[in-house]
């Protein structure tokens, strides 16, 4: 983007913070992200620097000012975050105000790339998770149980996979959401070539758990960005279009559709599959996004229909 963020070492006490520069950023395609561990009762000063080269390269996208924002998250509690607006103005005046409708076309374009790369990673991560589970756990199941299991709805098998992942998340927590090695960021096609032993490999499982947590954090971040632009008059249309794409792909994935279909088929049966708790935060993010728009807004109706199908799992 047009600004970089770093700790001001001159104004920050030595040892007050530990900094990890993460090459992959919050989402693939973003600039590096700072993961900062601040010591108790310490104060850290951040310095914002304009990227003059990038500003000049894209000067045709803005009139006399350019505006974007950075978001500071508590990595152990995503809901605790702060968004800070940054503005660059080419003028010699000593004081100025931020016009309400500064063009944000470049940040929106960057968000489009982030969403596209997230959706690609979303598909890969689920394939990797299911493949890992099958290779490491399924061989331990008896052939009779496996054959009867494979002929039924995919929902029970997915529920087992997600429940196992939830248990692994609980054991490995707290995790840095972007502390990933190459093994955790490679595509599913690369993963398929790796030999997985019949017994679960702790390192592979650890990387998979980290990758899933990173994926959800990316989703959380994208929701925050869609809300940010969605409540601004000059970017609502772009935000809603991106939301249709992002949430449409996420919730029309087999992982979610399998449970929706199972609930519709076995709604009155006692053996209906219980919806995994691990997926509930994803649904809440869609509800959070929609809460910023009027219920009768036509542009949000397709997403509201999706949410109506899923919100019943929150109450069950």
PyMOL commands that set and color helices and strands:
alter all, ss='L'
color gray80, all
select helices_A, chain A and resi 52-57+59-61+105-140+143-150+154-172+182-185+188-192+202-230+236-251+254-265+277-290+298-315
alter helices_A, ss='H'
color red, helices_A
select strands_A, chain A and resi 3-7+17-22+33-38+46-50+65-74+77-89
alter strands_A, ss='S'
color yellow, strands_A
deselect
rebuild
show_as cartoon
